């Protein structure tokens, strides 16, 4: 669920082009791949509303599923077929895990049913096949028994309480290690025990980084990782590079992925910290601690929408730059819905703040 930070890969000199088509496509076709260009025409049929993209790049429409509470992903599903046609609506089953809200027993998986609108898991000392089966606050031990974590030795995050990550086989609180402190391990520039989530491997040492950012607050065009250099940091004036990745835009441009000090990344980390330090995360099955389903069930709507918006913007940042309406509609329909809800929340906050300010000003005149 977390963004990789440092990569050795290079973006191609010219990325594929994604653009609204200037000419009408065939009936029910939504994407036509021609060379390295994708020409897109959103579906206008209220019944056939989702685009299915083949490995050849051509797309056809079928009914959109409600995936917003599960995960934010492209409305385009990848298949191995070629061209297709618009399809009738398809049904999607709800899968809720122990600790998540339910209406009927059939909503629940890895569960003993739906009791008082909550999917029930195996209790402490009951047998389990894996941690999915255990109630919130428990994990499936090597003895196939649901147990409470000791928050000491671990093999994965799921052996620790929900507010802890497994760092070098020891449970450590998420986002708890200060910059320049030893963090034991550093994988692809990430360690979720670090406050910034970022780390640096230097010889045999691994230490947490501060909230390092790019020089510009705006999205940065790039042709390779060397164009994505950070501000200097530390006594040695070091720098790091974020990955340069292809966008999905009419110009075929690439953009730099974000660093932890960049605004969107920083906002995401603030919300993540609120979630992992709060009480609601304890209501989730250990393996679902970061799932949008469980977060939606137990966090208030405002924080949930903000969390999803900033996380998905962070993950898809290079792709979202310069993206036109057609590409957004076909490939990122769910993200667009979340963005609209996020903007509505911002507008409500601004209106509220203006009302407070106006009230204070009026009182000052009395």
N, C-alpha and C positions, 0 to 999 in steps of 0.2 A: 504493500500500500504506500510505500515511500519512494520518493524520487531518487534515482541515482544522481550522484553529484559530479564525479570526475570520470571522464571517459577518454580513452585513447582513439576512439573512432573519429573519422572525419566526415563531414557532410560532403555530398557530391557537389561538383562545381555548379551543376544546374539541377535543381530539384524538379520533380514532376509538377506540372501546372494543374491547378484545380480551379475551374471557372464555370460560371453560368453559361449555358450554351446560347449562341446567337441564332441558331437554327433549331427548329422543333425536332426532337428525337422521334423515334418510332413510337407507335401507340404503346403506352404503359411502360416505356423505358425511362429510367431516371438518370443513368450514368452511361456514357459512351467513352471508352478508352481508345485514343488514337495516338499511337507512339507513346510519348511520355506526357500526354495531356489527357485530363479527365474533364469531359464536358457534361455538365450536370443540369438537370431540369427537375425540380421538386414536383412530387405528385400532387395533383389538385383533387383527386378523387377522395371523398370522405371515408370511403370503405377501404380502399386499397391505399394505405398511407405510409408504409415503410419500405425502404429501398434495400433490396438484397444484392450485395456486391459479390461478383464471382472473382476467381483468381485472375481472370483475364482483365478485370477492372470494369467490366460492364455490369450494369445494375438494373434490377426490376423491383417494383414496389409490392410489398405485402403489408398486412396490418401491423401497426406498432404495438409492442407490449409495454405494459406499465413497469418499467425497470427503475423508476426514479428512486424508490426507497431501497433498492438492492445495490445498485452501483450505477454510476454515470458512465455510459459508454456510447459508442457510435450507434445510431439507429440502423446502420448498415451491418449486416452479418456476412461473414466471409464464407463462401462455399467453393466447391471445386468445379462447378458447372460454368457454362458460358453465359450467353444472353438469356434473359428470362422475361417473364411477363408479370403484370400486377396480379397479386394474389389476394384471396379473401381473408378475412380476419382469422388469426390463430389465437388459441387460448394459452394462457400461461398459468402454471400452478404456483401457489404460494408455498414457500418452504421456510418455516420458522424453526429455530433451534431452542434448546432448553434456555429458559429465562426470557424469551421473546414473547410478545403479545400474540394471541390467537383468538379465533372465533369458534372453531371446531377442532376436534382431534386430528382430522385429516390435514389441517394446516401444518402440523408439527412433524419434524423428522428427528431421528436420533432421540426420541422422546417417549415418555410414558403417557402421553395424552395432554389434553388442554384442560386445566383446572383453574377456575376463577380467572379465565382469559389469559393464562400464562402457560406456555409449554413447559412440561415437567421433565426434569432429567433424573438420572440416577443419583441417589443420596450418598452421603459419606459411607464408606466401607462396602458399598454395593459394587458388583462386577461391572466392567466396561470393556468395550473393544478398543476405543480410543477416547480422547478427551471430549469429542463432540457429544458423547452420551451423558456426561457428567453435568450436574447442576452448577449454576454460577458459583464461583468461589472454590471449585474443586478441579482436579486434573486426574487423568488416568495414569496411575503409576506403572512401573515396570511389572508389578504383580497383577496388573489388570484390575485394580481396585480404585474407585474414586476416593481421592484423599485431598486434604488441605495442603497447599504448597508450604514448604518450610522457608521459602525465599532465601535459600542458601545455594546448594549445588543445583545445576540445571543443564539440560541439553538444548532446550529451545525456550522461547518466550512463554510457551504454554505450560511449562513446568513451574512458572512463577505466578504470583498473584497478578491480577489484571493491570495494576499500576507499575509493574516491573517488567524489564526486558532482561534477556539472558545475555550477559556480557562476559565472554571468555569463561563460560561454564559457571558463572556466578550471577544470581539475581540482583539487579541494580535498578533503582527507580528510573523510569523514563525521564529524559531531559534533565538530569540532575548533576552531571559532572561539568565543572566550570572550564572555561577556556584555558588552554595551556597545561591542563592537568592530564595525567596519564589515563588512557582509556582502554589499555590492554590490547584491543583489536581495532582494526580499521579496514573495512571492506568497501572498496570502490568509493572511498571518501565519505562513507556514512557510518555513524554509530549512534543509535537512538538513545544511548545513555548520555550523550553529550547534550548540553543545553541548546546548542545551535543545530544539533543533529549531524554536524560536520566534523570530520577528523582528518588528520594528516599522518601518514606513515613516513618516518624519517629514520632510515637505517633500521635498527632493531626496536626503535621506540615508536609508540603510537600515542598521539595526544589530541585533545579536543581543540577545535578552532573556535574563534570568536564569530560574531555575526558578520561575516565578510560579504561585501557587496560589489557590484560592478560600478564603474565610475559614473555611468549615466543611469538616470531613473527611468529612461525610456527603453523600449525594446531595442536590442542591439543586433543589427544585420551582421552576418558573418559568412565566411567561405570555408573556414576550418576552426578548430578549437583554439588556435593561437589568437584569433580575433576576439575571444571571449575571456579576456584577462581580467582578473579582479583588481580592486584597489590594493595597495601595498599594506602589509600587516606585519606586526612583530618587530623586534629590534633589528632583525636582519633585512627588513623591507621585502619580505617574500611575497609572491603572488601565486595564485592558482588559476586554472582555467576551467570554466564550465563547458559542457558539450555544445557543439554547434550542430543543430539539427534542422532537417528540412521542414519548411512550413507547408501549409495546404492553401496556397494562394495563387492568384492569376499571374503573378510575376515569377514564380519558381524560386522565391527567395528563401534563404535559411536564416534562422535566428538563434541567439544564444539562450540556453536554458538558464534558469534562475539560480542564484546563490542565496544562502541563508539570511544574509542581511538585506536582500532586495525586498521591497515592500510586500509583495504577495506572499513570498516564502515566510517572512517574519510574521505576518498576520496568521498564516496557517499554523505556525509553531505556537503562537499565543493561544489559539483555539485548541490545539492538540494538548497543550499543557493544562488548560481548563478541564478538558475531558479526562485525561489520565489521572489528575489529582482530585477529581470529584467523586461523588458517591454513586452516580448513575452507572459508571463503567463496571461497578461491582455486580450489577444486575445481569450482565452478559455472560454467556458461556465463554470460557477462557479463549477458545479458538475464534470467537466472534467479537472479541473486545474492540476491534477496529472496523467491524462491518457496518455499512450504512444502515442496514436493517435494524440492528440493535441500537445504534445511535439515534435513529429516527423514533424508535419506540420509547426511549427513556430521556432524551434531552429535549428541551423546549424547542419549538419550531424555529425560532429566530437563530439560536446557536447552531442547530442542525443545518439550516440553509447556508449560513455563513461558512460552516466547516466544509460542507460539500463544495461550495463555490470556490473557496480558496484552494482546497486540495486539488480539485479538478483543473483549475486554472494553472496551478503549479505543475501538475503532471503533463499538461498539454500545451504549455506556454508557447513554444516555438510554432506549433501547428496552428494555433489560434490567431497569430499575427497576420493581418491583411486578409483574413478569411472573408469571402463574400457570402451574401445571404444564401445562395443555393447550396454551397458547401456546408454552411452551418445547419441548414434545414435537413439535409440528407445525412450527413455524417455525425453531427453533434446536436441533434434535436433535443435530447434530454438535458444536455449542458445549457442550451439556450433557455429552456424552461427554468432551470435553476438560476441562471443569470437574471432572468426577468423577476423572479421572486426575490433575489438578493437586492436588485435595484429598488423594488417596492419597499423592502425593509429599510434601505438607506433613506428613501424619500420620507418614510414615516418618522424616522429618527430626526431628520432635518426639520420636518414640520413641528415635531414635539419640542425640539430645541428652540425653534423660532418662537413658539408660543410661550415658553418659559422666559426667554429673553424679553419678549414684549411685555409679559406680566411684570417682570422686574422693573422695566422702564416705566410702566404705568404707575407702579407703586412709588417710584422715585419722584413722581410729579405730585403725589398727594401730600 
